[in-house]
Amino acid sequence: MRRSARLVLPLLLPVATLTAQRPTTLAGRSTVYAPHAMVATSQPLASAAALEVLRTGGNAVDAAVAASAVLGVTEPHMTGLGGDMFAIVWLAKEQRLVAINASGRAGSRMLRDTLIARGFRAGSQQGAMSVTVPGALAGWDTLLRRHGTRTLAQMLQPAIGYARDGFPVTPIIAAQWGEQTELLERDAAATATYLPGGRAPRAGEWFRNPDLARTMQAIADSGVAHFYTGTLGRRIVDHVQRLGGFITAEDMRTNAPTWITPISVPFRGYRVWELPPNNQGVAALEMLRILEPYDLKAMGHNSPAYLHHLIEAKKLAYADLDRFVGDADHLELTAEQMLNDTFISARRQLLNPTRAQERVDPGPSRTRSETVYLATADAEGNMVSFINSIYDYFGSGVVVPGTGFALHNRGAGFSLTEGLPNTVAPGKRPFHTLIPGFVTQTVNGREQAYMSFGLMGGGVQAQGHVQMLLNHFVFGMDIQAAIDAPRFRHYNGYRVALEAPFTDDVRAALEAKGHVLIEQPPIAFGGAQAILRLPRGYSAGSDPRKDGLAIGH
């Protein structure tokens, strides 16, 4: 149990004891309102680039791709060309949602027996063995061709400019970057790219990445084929194979994004949408369904009873992730079956309202991931929920010399346990923590866009989605307050982390129910962005746990 600090006053005065108070809030930002268009990202230069696209006639899809490309320059430990992406898009003219899965697949030489023989560590593996085909770039291009108004070459230009000319690094990014020095020093090209002068850049210091500028300009000039089948693709394959990785030229050539149908559940008069497997979106929906009958508002926001119910619902949903979620072509139980009344009722009966339970829970592959989430909305009413990631900080830690970007380690998301949908095999898509979210509402008999939202941070994402949504829909918080509110993060077994503003009384009550409280840094609780559609215009919020910015016009 945590004990409050005590201050003893001088003896010449009457003896008094003061209880030191925890911070009561993480807030410090106002909700942003704008009449025409909106952007929310985790880094201000990316937000500014996307806003400029919107101000000059581009749509929300164009802006999302431009922002993602800039984030690959300004937040390189989280995202970039070497990663994967997913998106949900509301098409205003068609009044419907579409979604894309641009996650790459395991290399054709990625065999379970080989991984075991080499000591592969599922969930925490970095290095060349963890590299799967990067799908993000193909996803950007496919989105733009189908639903954008600008070309990929055009949307890469802001990122190319920042990579070529440089930019001052923001504080949270600088701190996280500096913590990865040891990883970056293991790879000569990573050291040359990301540790100029032998160290990571500090807050306010300028960083340039001329190699990345040249890489992106070559893609702009030659198209995505340069990355997947051209000179750059061959260099990626050759380098990864030299280091013991498993992707081949044919794996790169056959990579293709998939248009998919989002999954949803009704909640408090709205409909919440997530993406189906191979990602963890179904866990957020399962949590909402398990919690639906409880009077959460009567329990009180972030009260011990409220937190306990959410944590226990999370355990049930994440246990199902481990057993049932993986590549969509290898499922034993569909997302729809996991969300039906019979399945949910059976799971809900296992929730003990007074005592924490120790269950099979997410392993390391569910608890780590470094990601960027962004949201955009335009004057026509199009809205995009977009997420892009290289998994761990700086992904695999592998940089192909002269390219300027790190390859992801998404292969670490596979399981080595036989017989699971997520058991590693050639050509499979690994389990993904990446989950863009969306909310619609029915107005006059028609489904309409309400909110694009997301929260980055690996295994915290689904449980973070639920906390944000409940803050807004159950407790009536505006979008920024819903983001700012302190969060819990459950890890495994009894282990739960709470952000600083939770009081000692709440902590003690949770411990009395059997929860074991652990300390975690602020980054562990994720970083959210959200845009909410108003009757006229938009409102938006950006997480103070990140360097980001919500801005509109």
RODO-2510 file (C-alpha; in nm, 4 decimals, decimal comma):
residues 553
     n   res          X          Y          Z
     1     m     0,0000     0,0000     0,0000
     2     r     0,1293     0,3461    -0,0855
     3     r     0,1651     0,5840     0,2119
     4     s     0,1236     0,9598     0,1919
     5     a     0,4256     1,1781     0,2652
     6     r     0,4207     1,3623     0,5985
     7     l     0,5536     1,7075     0,6820
     8     v     0,6432     1,7808     1,0481
     9     l     0,6344     2,1497     1,1414
    10     p     0,8934     2,3080     1,3779
    11     l     0,8520     2,2076     1,7437
    12     l     0,8086     2,5653     1,8650
    13     l     0,4686     2,5628     1,6917
    14     p     0,1773     2,3355     1,7786
    15     v     0,2470     1,9980     1,6194
    16     a     0,0576     1,9579     1,2917
    17     t     0,0599     1,7041     1,0116
    18     l    -0,0237     1,7806     0,6502
    19     t    -0,1062     1,5159     0,3919
    20     a     0,0710     1,5718     0,0621
    21     q    -0,1836     1,5581    -0,2149
    22     r    -0,1384     1,3738    -0,5393
    23     p    -0,1916     1,5694    -0,8608
    24     t    -0,5665     1,5720    -0,9194
    25     t    -0,5602     1,6046    -1,2953
    26     l    -0,3504     1,5608    -1,6068
    27     a    -0,5423     1,8342    -1,7837
    28     g    -0,4030     2,1550    -1,9164
    29     r    -0,5624     2,1874    -2,2571
    30     s    -0,8931     2,3141    -2,3860
    31     t    -1,1030     2,1307    -2,6386
    32     v    -1,0331     2,2734    -2,9847
    33     y    -1,3262     2,3885    -3,1986
    34     a    -1,3197     2,4742    -3,5693
    35     p    -1,5878     2,5450    -3,8310
    36     h    -1,4538     2,3632    -4,1375
    37     a    -1,1819     2,1019    -4,0828
    38     m    -0,9748     1,9454    -3,8077
    39     v    -0,6532     1,7535    -3,7429
    40     a    -0,5261     1,5852    -3,4273
    41     t    -0,1822     1,4199    -3,4230
    42     s     0,0937     1,3456    -3,1737
    43     q     0,3395     1,6052    -3,3103
    44     p     0,2682     1,9701    -3,4036
    45     l     0,4536     1,9751    -3,7363
    46     a     0,2482     1,6783    -3,8556
    47     s    -0,0714     1,8550    -3,7510
    48     a     0,0384     2,1705    -3,9325
    49     a     0,1234     1,9782    -4,2502
    50     a    -0,2150     1,8066    -4,2532
    51     l    -0,3969     2,1333    -4,1862
    52     e    -0,2195     2,2966    -4,4803
    53     v    -0,3389     2,0138    -4,7031
    54     l    -0,6960     2,0739    -4,5865
    55     r    -0,6695     2,4522    -4,6237
    56     t    -0,5507     2,4157    -4,9834
    57     g    -0,8322     2,1870    -5,0977
    58     g    -0,7146     1,8394    -5,0031
    59     n    -0,9495     1,6041    -4,8227
    60     a    -0,9203     1,4142    -4,4944
    61     v    -0,7507     1,1142    -4,6586
    62     d    -0,4859     1,3345    -4,8198
    63     a    -0,4249     1,5075    -4,4866
    64     a    -0,3926     1,1795    -4,2968
    65     v    -0,1242     1,0477    -4,5317
    66     a     0,0674     1,3772    -4,5230
    67     a     0,0588     1,3760    -4,1425
    68     s     0,1704     1,0138    -4,1203
    69     a     0,4651     1,0786    -4,3502
    70     v     0,5755     1,3771    -4,1400
    71     l     0,5457     1,1722    -3,8211
    72     g     0,7885     0,9225    -3,9731
    73     v     1,0410     1,2072    -3,9769
    74     t     0,9589     1,3866    -3,6517
    75     e     0,8637     1,0854    -3,4359
    76     p     1,0904     0,8203    -3,5890
    77     h     1,1020     0,5883    -3,2880
    78     m     0,7276     0,5341    -3,3251
    79     t     0,6498     0,5148    -3,6945
    80     g     0,7740     0,5379    -4,0515
    81     l     0,8064     0,3741    -4,3901
    82     g     0,9257     0,0532    -4,2278
    83     g     0,5977    -0,0147    -4,0456
    84     d     0,2326    -0,1095    -4,0923
    85     m    -0,0907     0,0889    -4,0877
    86     f    -0,4685     0,0576    -4,0508
    87     a    -0,7430     0,3127    -4,1150
    88     i    -1,1177     0,3622    -4,0900
    89     v    -1,2629     0,6254    -4,3237
    90     w    -1,6069     0,7862    -4,3180
    91     l    -1,7067     0,8755    -4,6742
    92     a    -1,9449     1,1681    -4,6425
    93     k    -2,1003     1,1490    -4,9906
    94     e    -2,1681     0,7777    -4,9566
    95     q    -2,2588     0,7985    -4,5870
    96     r    -2,0633     0,4841    -4,5011
    97     l    -1,7453     0,3553    -4,3425
    98     v    -1,4651     0,1797    -4,5261
    99     a    -1,1493     0,0362    -4,3748
   100     i    -0,8069    -0,0818    -4,4838
   101     n    -0,5640    -0,3317    -4,3351
   102     a    -0,2140    -0,2502    -4,4579
   103     s    -0,0231    -0,4847    -4,2318
   104     g     0,2510    -0,6892    -4,3924
   105     r     0,2999    -1,0634    -4,3689
   106     a     0,5650    -1,2953    -4,2329
   107     g     0,8468    -1,3771    -4,4714
   108     s     0,8228    -1,7058    -4,6560
   109     r     1,1301    -1,8295    -4,4642
   110     m     0,9827    -1,7480    -4,1198
   111     l     0,9345    -2,0999    -3,9812
   112     r     0,8370    -2,1822    -3,6234
   113     d     1,1070    -2,4478    -3,5864
   114     t     1,3725    -2,2073    -3,7131
   115     l     1,2647    -1,9383    -3,4682
   116     i     1,2680    -2,1795    -3,1749
   117     a     1,6104    -2,3102    -3,2722
   118     r     1,7471    -1,9548    -3,2831
   119     g     1,5967    -1,8543    -2,9479
   120     f     1,3324    -1,6178    -3,0847
   121     r     1,1500    -1,4315    -2,8057
   122     a     0,7852    -1,3751    -2,8941
   123     g     0,6636    -1,0354    -2,7791
   124     s     1,0015    -0,8762    -2,7187
   125     q     1,2160    -0,9755    -3,0150
   126     q     1,4047    -0,7059    -3,2021
   127     g     1,6654    -0,7470    -3,4728
   128     a     1,6311    -0,8888    -3,8229
   129     m     1,4449    -1,2064    -3,7195
   130     s     1,1480    -0,9908    -3,6153
   131     v     1,1144    -0,8040    -3,9467
   132     t     0,8008    -0,8749    -4,1500
   133     v     0,7067    -0,7068    -4,4775
   134     p     0,6356    -0,3340    -4,4141
   135     g     0,2822    -0,2596    -4,5331
   136     a     0,2341     0,1092    -4,4514
   137     l     0,3567     0,2663    -4,7748
   138     a     0,1344     0,0448    -4,9883
   139     g    -0,1538     0,1389    -4,7585
   140     w    -0,0907     0,5116    -4,8005
   141     d    -0,0838     0,4769    -5,1767
   142     t    -0,3951     0,2597    -5,1918
   143     l    -0,5930     0,4970    -4,9706
   144     l    -0,4986     0,7970    -5,1824
   145     r    -0,5767     0,6248    -5,5110
   146     r    -0,9194     0,5102    -5,3943
   147     h    -1,0401     0,7978    -5,1759
   148     g    -0,7886     1,0840    -5,1897
   149     t    -0,7643     1,3850    -5,4188
   150     r    -0,3838     1,4224    -5,4169
   151     t    -0,1010     1,1912    -5,5211
   152     l     0,1407     1,0150    -5,2931
   153     a     0,4240     1,2211    -5,4409
   154     q     0,2442     1,5399    -5,3376
   155     m     0,1665     1,4163    -4,9857
   156     l     0,5292     1,3175    -4,9236
   157     q     0,6616     1,6678    -4,9881
   158     p     0,6145     1,8136    -4,6359
   159     a     0,7945     1,5130    -4,4862
   160     i     1,0729     1,5376    -4,7437
   161     g     1,1221     1,9023    -4,6511
   162     y     1,1555     1,8333    -4,2797
   163     a     1,3887     1,5395    -4,3390
   164     r     1,6087     1,7420    -4,5763
   165     d     1,6132     2,0767    -4,3935
   166     g     1,5682     1,9639    -4,0352
   167     f     1,3407     2,0566    -3,7459
   168     p     1,3676     2,1113    -3,3670
   169     v     1,2862     1,7922    -3,1729
   170     t     0,9998     1,8166    -2,9232
   171     p     1,0476     1,7328    -2,5527
   172     i     0,8624     1,4033    -2,4993
   173     i     0,9970     1,2609    -2,8241
   174     a     1,3495     1,3691    -2,7292
   175     a     1,3267     1,1955    -2,3917
   176     q     1,2007     0,8695    -2,5425
   177     w     1,4595     0,8860    -2,8202
   178     g     1,7414     0,9290    -2,5712
   179     e     1,6322     0,6202    -2,3789
   180     q     1,6970     0,4047    -2,6882
   181     t     2,0667     0,4865    -2,7307
   182     e     2,1806     0,1351    -2,6408
   183     l     1,9472    -0,0252    -2,8968
   184     l     2,0538     0,2159    -3,1710
   185     e     2,4229     0,1543    -3,1018
   186     r     2,3793    -0,2141    -3,1905
   187     d     2,3257    -0,1279    -3,5575
   188     a     2,5793     0,0856    -3,7423
   189     a     2,3243     0,2397    -3,9796
   190     a     2,0836     0,3116    -3,6930
   191     t     2,3652     0,4835    -3,5059
   192     a     2,4575     0,6921    -3,8090
   193     t     2,0949     0,7875    -3,8728
   194     y     1,9564     0,8542    -3,5258
   195     l     2,2567     0,9394    -3,3058
   196     p     2,4209     1,2335    -3,4818
   197     g     2,7357     1,3316    -3,3004
   198     g     2,7149     1,0128    -3,0959
   199     r     2,3931     1,0871    -2,9037
   200     a     2,0216     1,1410    -2,9471
   201     p     1,9029     1,4973    -3,0084
   202     r     1,7741     1,6840    -2,7048
   203     a     1,4599     1,8937    -2,6848
   204     g     1,4893     2,1972    -2,9096
   205     e     1,7931     2,0683    -3,0963
   206     w     1,7667     2,0337    -3,4715
   207     f     1,7663     1,6974    -3,6404
   208     r     1,8096     1,6259    -4,0099
   209     n     1,7696     1,2965    -4,1926
   210     p     1,9007     1,3500    -4,5476
   211     d     1,8985     0,9760    -4,6198
   212     l     1,5254     0,9610    -4,5493
   213     a     1,4678     1,2709    -4,7629
   214     r     1,6396     1,0983    -5,0564
   215     t     1,4447     0,7760    -4,9963
   216     m     1,1086     0,9514    -4,9919
   217     q     1,1959     1,1613    -5,2956
   218     a     1,2860     0,8434    -5,4859
   219     i     0,9470     0,6970    -5,3895
   220     a     0,7773     1,0194    -5,4975
   221     d     0,9576     1,0020    -5,8332
   222     s     0,9221     0,6277    -5,9012
   223     g     0,6157     0,5231    -5,7010
   224     v     0,5738     0,2538    -5,4367
   225     a     0,7209    -0,0046    -5,6749
   226     h     1,0613     0,1427    -5,5860
   227     f     1,0027     0,0242    -5,2276
   228     y     0,8528    -0,3172    -5,2979
   229     t     1,0067    -0,4381    -5,6224
   230     g     1,2685    -0,1826    -5,7203
   231     t     1,6159    -0,0952    -5,6061
   232     l     1,5139    -0,0028    -5,2546
   233     g     1,3155    -0,3244    -5,2113
   234     r     1,6135    -0,5347    -5,3157
   235     r     1,8382    -0,3496    -5,0712
   236     i     1,5902    -0,4139    -4,7872
   237     v     1,5671    -0,7854    -4,8654
   238     d     1,9412    -0,8307    -4,9085
   239     h     2,0237    -0,6508    -4,5850
   240     v     1,7630    -0,8314    -4,3766
   241     q     1,8736    -1,1688    -4,5096
   242     r     2,2398    -1,0914    -4,4370
   243     l     2,1385    -1,0286    -4,0765
   244     g     1,9450    -1,3556    -4,0526
   245     g     1,5954    -1,2334    -4,1392
   246     f     1,3287    -1,4132    -4,3390
   247     i     1,1698    -1,1857    -4,6019
   248     t     1,2330    -1,2469    -4,9727
   249     a     1,1945    -1,0428    -5,2895
   250     e     0,8780    -1,2395    -5,3663
   251     d     0,7341    -1,1529    -5,0246
   252     m     0,7871    -0,7848    -5,0984
   253     r     0,6432    -0,8150    -5,4485
   254     t     0,3216    -0,9847    -5,3379
   255     n     0,2474    -0,7483    -5,0496
   256     a    -0,0946    -0,5873    -5,0843
   257     p    -0,3318    -0,4016    -4,8485
   258     t    -0,6793    -0,5438    -4,7894
   259     w    -1,0075    -0,3553    -4,7848
   260     i    -1,1987    -0,4878    -4,4860
   261     t    -1,5372    -0,4427    -4,3158
   262     p    -1,5269    -0,2836    -3,9684
   263     i    -1,7014    -0,4572    -3,6789
   264     s    -1,9281    -0,2787    -3,4300
   265     v    -2,1524    -0,2948    -3,1252
   266     p    -2,4253    -0,0554    -3,0088
   267     f    -2,3492     0,1431    -2,6946
   268     r    -2,5640     0,4035    -2,5172
   269     g    -2,7417     0,5135    -2,8318
   270     y    -2,4297     0,5132    -3,0502
   271     r    -2,2429     0,2503    -3,2493
   272     v    -1,8744     0,1892    -3,1768
   273     w    -1,6610     0,0576    -3,4619
   274     e    -1,3280    -0,1226    -3,4564
   275     l    -1,1362    -0,3375    -3,7033
   276     p    -1,1585    -0,7169    -3,7097
   277     p    -0,8639    -0,9552    -3,6565
   278     n    -0,5678    -0,9598    -3,7089
   279     n    -0,5841    -0,6736    -3,4584
   280     q    -0,7180    -0,6339    -3,1060
   281     g    -1,0173    -0,4119    -3,1834
   282     v    -1,2598    -0,6884    -3,0908
   283     a    -1,1339    -0,6688    -2,7297
   284     a    -1,2573    -0,3098    -2,6920
   285     l    -1,5993    -0,4109    -2,8220
   286     e    -1,6086    -0,7189    -2,5995
   287     m    -1,5280    -0,5046    -2,2950
   288     l    -1,8110    -0,2648    -2,3798
   289     r    -2,0555    -0,5523    -2,4198
   290     i    -1,9500    -0,7146    -2,0917
   291     l    -1,9886    -0,3827    -1,9074
   292     e    -2,3137    -0,2763    -2,0728
   293     p    -2,5635    -0,3943    -1,8036
   294     y    -2,3757    -0,2417    -1,5096
   295     d    -2,4709     0,0987    -1,3688
   296     l    -2,1262     0,2442    -1,4187
   297     k    -2,2363     0,6004    -1,3544
   298     a    -2,3732     0,5080    -1,0124
   299     m    -2,0400     0,3491    -0,9222
   300     g    -1,8699     0,6857    -0,9790
   301     h    -1,5974     0,7839    -1,2203
   302     n    -1,2686     0,6103    -1,1424
   303     s    -1,4058     0,4785    -0,8125
   304     p    -1,2677     0,1478    -0,6832
   305     a    -1,5825    -0,0403    -0,7898
   306     y    -1,5776     0,1170    -1,1357
   307     l    -1,2093     0,0478    -1,1941
   308     h    -1,2431    -0,3079    -1,0663
   309     h    -1,5224    -0,3870    -1,3136
   310     l    -1,3241    -0,2424    -1,6041
   311     i    -1,0074    -0,4281    -1,5083
   312     e    -1,1890    -0,7593    -1,4736
   313     a    -1,3708    -0,7089    -1,8058
   314     k    -1,0338    -0,6355    -1,9640
   315     k    -0,8915    -0,9645    -1,8350
   316     l    -1,1749    -1,1602    -1,9941
   317     a    -1,1502    -0,9814    -2,3299
   318     y    -0,7711    -1,0049    -2,3528
   319     a    -0,7715    -1,3723    -2,2622
   320     d    -0,9906    -1,4174    -2,5696
   321     l    -0,7387    -1,2236    -2,7789
   322     d    -0,4668    -1,4720    -2,6948
   323     r    -0,6804    -1,7709    -2,7765
   324     f    -0,8887    -1,6613    -3,0745
   325     v    -0,7288    -1,3647    -3,2572
   326     g    -0,4706    -1,3801    -3,5349
   327     d    -0,4575    -1,3750    -3,9138
   328     a    -0,8125    -1,3441    -4,0494
   329     d    -0,7550    -1,6460    -4,2731
   330     h    -0,6783    -1,8719    -3,9746
   331     l    -0,9543    -1,7968    -3,7222
   332     e    -1,1468    -2,0634    -3,5334
   333     l    -1,3937    -1,8117    -3,3905
   334     t    -1,4972    -1,5003    -3,5801
   335     a    -1,5220    -1,1550    -3,4254
   336     e    -1,8997    -1,1688    -3,4676
   337     q    -1,9134    -1,4936    -3,2702
   338     m    -1,7001    -1,3389    -2,9966
   339     l    -1,9517    -1,0533    -2,9681
   340     n    -2,2806    -1,2435    -2,9795
   341     d    -2,5156    -1,2564    -2,6806
   342     t    -2,4408    -1,6155    -2,5834
   343     f    -2,0617    -1,5701    -2,5806
   344     i    -2,0768    -1,2352    -2,3976
   345     s    -2,3227    -1,3619    -2,1369
   346     a    -2,0979    -1,6552    -2,0567
   347     r    -1,7938    -1,4288    -2,0242
   348     r    -1,9805    -1,1759    -1,8080
   349     q    -2,0774    -1,4480    -1,5597
   350     l    -1,7067    -1,4975    -1,4886
   351     l    -1,6625    -1,1380    -1,3690
   352     n    -1,6330    -1,1378    -0,9901
   353     p    -1,7650    -0,7969    -0,8743
   354     t    -1,5727    -0,7997    -0,5459
   355     r    -1,2475    -0,9832    -0,6048
   356     a    -0,9642    -0,9626    -0,8575
   357     q    -0,9002    -1,2814    -1,0512
   358     e    -0,5725    -1,4091    -1,1840
   359     r    -0,6296    -1,5366    -1,5363
   360     v    -0,4460    -1,6304    -1,8513
   361     d    -0,3746    -1,2825    -1,9819
   362     p    -0,1788    -1,1102    -2,2558
   363     g     0,1857    -1,2061    -2,2704
   364     p     0,4672    -0,9680    -2,3653
   365     s     0,3429    -0,9509    -2,7242
   366     r     0,0333    -0,7666    -2,5977
   367     t     0,2012    -0,5190    -2,3680
   368     r     0,4534    -0,3400    -2,5881
   369     s     0,4170    -0,1292    -2,8989
   370     e     0,5217     0,2152    -3,0146
   371     t     0,2721     0,3733    -3,2455
   372     v     0,1258     0,6972    -3,3773
   373     y    -0,2457     0,7593    -3,4025
   374     l    -0,3973     1,0538    -3,5855
   375     a    -0,7402     1,1768    -3,6892
   376     t    -0,8462     1,4132    -3,9669
   377     a    -1,1751     1,5628    -4,0855
   378     d    -1,2566     1,7901    -4,3788
   379     a    -1,5177     2,0450    -4,4806
   380     e    -1,7148     1,7855    -4,6786
   381     g    -1,7653     1,5723    -4,3681
   382     n    -1,5096     1,3010    -4,4486
   383     m    -1,3347     1,1718    -4,1362
   384     v    -1,0311     0,9448    -4,0997
   385     s    -0,9159     0,7339    -3,8062
   386     f    -0,5565     0,6370    -3,8864
   387     i    -0,2818     0,4447    -3,7093
   388     n     0,0760     0,3711    -3,8189
   389     s     0,3475     0,1891    -3,6264
   390     i     0,6893     0,0236    -3,6260
   391     y     0,5949    -0,1665    -3,3037
   392     d     0,8693    -0,1280    -3,0390
   393     y     1,0779     0,1891    -3,0060
   394     f     1,2681     0,2104    -3,3359
   395     g     1,1075    -0,1204    -3,4351
   396     s     1,3623    -0,3916    -3,5014
   397     g     1,6466    -0,1466    -3,4493
   398     v     1,7601    -0,2340    -3,8024
   399     v     1,8226     0,0441    -4,0560
   400     v     1,9268    -0,0463    -4,4087
   401     p     2,2348     0,1733    -4,4674
   402     g     2,1529     0,4924    -4,6523
   403     t     1,7719     0,4613    -4,6272
   404     g     1,7067     0,6740    -4,3177
   405     f     1,4299     0,4640    -4,1594
   406     a     1,4002     0,1703    -3,9201
   407     l     1,2279    -0,1545    -4,0151
   408     h     0,9540    -0,2660    -3,7801
   409     n     0,9620    -0,5749    -3,5580
   410     r     0,5983    -0,6737    -3,6014
   411     g     0,6990    -1,0387    -3,6247
   412     a     0,7427    -1,0214    -3,2469
   413     g     0,3636    -1,0207    -3,2297
   414     f     0,3462    -1,3869    -3,3354
   415     s     0,3076    -1,6729    -3,0908
   416     l     0,5326    -1,9792    -3,0907
   417     t     0,2584    -2,1876    -2,9262
   418     e     0,1250    -2,4473    -3,1686
   419     g    -0,2330    -2,4506    -3,2905
   420     l    -0,3320    -2,0858    -3,2401
   421     p    -0,4633    -1,8458    -3,5045
   422     n    -0,1558    -1,6358    -3,4253
   423     t     0,1006    -1,9175    -3,4375
   424     v     0,3849    -1,8021    -3,6599
   425     a     0,3909    -1,9329    -4,0183
   426     p     0,5133    -1,8046    -4,3562
   427     g     0,2791    -1,5558    -4,5202
   428     k     0,0698    -1,4962    -4,2083
   429     r    -0,0232    -1,1544    -4,0776
   430     p     0,0812    -1,1286    -3,7103
   431     f    -0,1460    -1,0205    -3,4274
   432     h    -0,1583    -0,6398    -3,4191
   433     t    -0,2146    -0,4020    -3,1329
   434     l    -0,3024    -0,1225    -3,3775
   435     i    -0,6703    -0,0248    -3,3559
   436     p    -0,8210     0,2890    -3,5065
   437     g    -1,1676     0,3540    -3,3623
   438     f    -1,4825     0,5247    -3,4872
   439     v    -1,8287     0,6105    -3,3537
   440     t    -2,1477     0,6681    -3,5518
   441     q    -2,5005     0,7615    -3,4478
   442     t    -2,8378     0,7154    -3,6123
   443     v    -3,0120     1,0433    -3,6926
   444     n    -3,3518     1,0394    -3,8642
   445     g    -3,3012     0,6776    -3,9560
   446     r    -2,9581     0,7270    -4,1131
   447     e    -2,6156     0,6378    -3,9774
   448     q    -2,3954     0,9454    -3,9454
   449     a    -2,0354     1,0065    -3,8426
   450     y    -1,9882     1,1115    -3,4825
   451     m    -1,6256     1,0628    -3,3763
   452     s    -1,2911     0,9331    -3,5004
   453     f    -1,0665     0,8362    -3,2123
   454     g    -0,7684     0,6264    -3,1150
   455     l    -0,5121     0,5701    -2,8460
   456     m    -0,1593     0,4483    -2,9146
   457     g     0,0424     0,2325    -2,6799
   458     g     0,0381    -0,1417    -2,7462
   459     g    -0,1654    -0,3430    -2,4980
   460     v    -0,3202    -0,0302    -2,3448
   461     q    -0,5059     0,0505    -2,6657
   462     a    -0,8264    -0,1513    -2,6286
   463     q    -0,8572    -0,0818    -2,2550
   464     g    -0,7778     0,2843    -2,3253
   465     h    -1,0469     0,3024    -2,5942
   466     v    -1,3032     0,1815    -2,3424
   467     q    -1,1948     0,4292    -2,0734
   468     m    -1,2127     0,7228    -2,3171
   469     l    -1,5540     0,6197    -2,4480
   470     l    -1,6995     0,5726    -2,0998
   471     n    -1,5601     0,9118    -1,9937
   472     h    -1,7531     1,0696    -2,2789
   473     f    -2,0715     0,8641    -2,3064
   474     v    -2,1335     0,7706    -1,9428
   475     f    -1,9833     1,0649    -1,7556
   476     g    -2,0488     1,3397    -2,0107
   477     m    -1,6934     1,4686    -2,0462
   478     d    -1,6055     1,6750    -2,3519
   479     i    -1,3526     1,5196    -2,5829
   480     q    -1,0415     1,6789    -2,4306
   481     a    -1,1499     1,5992    -2,0755
   482     a    -1,2214     1,2397    -2,1793
   483     i    -0,8632     1,2154    -2,3057
   484     d    -0,7085     1,3945    -2,0065
   485     a    -0,8739     1,1829    -1,7360
   486     p    -0,6295     0,9531    -1,5531
   487     r    -0,6162     0,5939    -1,6775
   488     f    -0,5376     0,2513    -1,5471
   489     r    -0,3438    -0,0079    -1,7421
   490     h    -0,3755    -0,3744    -1,6585
   491     y    -0,0776    -0,5901    -1,7529
   492     n    -0,1159    -0,9529    -1,6475
   493     g    -0,2378    -1,1528    -1,3527
   494     y    -0,3131    -0,9116    -1,0681
   495     r    -0,0751    -0,6371    -1,1920
   496     v    -0,2306    -0,2965    -1,2586
   497     a    -0,0712     0,0458    -1,3065
   498     l    -0,2534     0,3662    -1,2129
   499     e    -0,1638     0,7178    -1,3204
   500     a    -0,0562     0,9647    -1,0538
   501     p    -0,3898     1,1435    -0,9895
   502     f    -0,5567     0,8322    -0,8460
   503     t    -0,5836     0,8863    -0,4696
   504     d    -0,4352     0,6700    -0,1979
   505     d    -0,7855     0,5720    -0,0894
   506     v    -0,8653     0,4368    -0,4363
   507     r    -0,5348     0,2519    -0,4459
   508     a    -0,5938     0,0968    -0,1061
   509     a    -0,9450    -0,0154    -0,2010
   510     l    -0,8184    -0,1835    -0,5181
   511     e    -0,5450    -0,3590    -0,3258
   512     a    -0,8078    -0,4836    -0,0822
   513     k    -0,9853    -0,6472    -0,3773
   514     g    -0,6658    -0,8325    -0,4663
   515     h    -0,5149    -0,6065    -0,7314
   516     v    -0,1380    -0,5576    -0,7193
   517     l    -0,0441    -0,1993    -0,8051
   518     i     0,2758    -0,1291    -0,9939
   519     e     0,4477     0,1907    -1,1033
   520     q     0,4790     0,2766    -1,4723
   521     p     0,5999     0,5894    -1,6572
   522     p     0,3472     0,8216    -1,8249
   523     i     0,4116     0,6778    -2,1726
   524     a     0,2727     0,3428    -2,0557
   525     f    -0,0783     0,4886    -2,0466
   526     g    -0,0865     0,5739    -2,4163
   527     g    -0,1494     0,8869    -2,6160
   528     a    -0,4895     0,9671    -2,7630
   529     q    -0,6271     1,1863    -3,0380
   530     a    -0,9937     1,2369    -3,1272
   531     i    -1,2206     1,4461    -3,3479
   532     l    -1,5920     1,4844    -3,2805
   533     r    -1,8413     1,5927    -3,5454
   534     l    -2,0694     1,8747    -3,4299
   535     p    -2,3963     1,9925    -3,5884
   536     r    -2,1714     2,2599    -3,7402
   537     g    -1,7964     2,2071    -3,7480
   538     y    -1,5804     1,9894    -3,5265
   539     s    -1,4274     1,9649    -3,1812
   540     a    -1,1043     1,7806    -3,1079
   541     g    -0,8639     1,6795    -2,8357
   542     s    -0,4962     1,5838    -2,8243
   543     d    -0,3336     1,3934    -2,5393
   544     p    -0,1127     1,5943    -2,2996
   545     r     0,0883     1,2729    -2,2515
   546     k     0,2331     1,3371    -2,5994
   547     d     0,3817     1,6365    -2,7815
   548     g     0,0799     1,6604    -3,0099
   549     l    -0,1668     1,9191    -3,1259
   550     a    -0,5295     1,9408    -3,2311
   551     i    -0,5877     2,2270    -3,4738
   552     g    -0,8468     2,3275    -3,7285
   553     h    -0,9722     2,6017    -3,9534
***
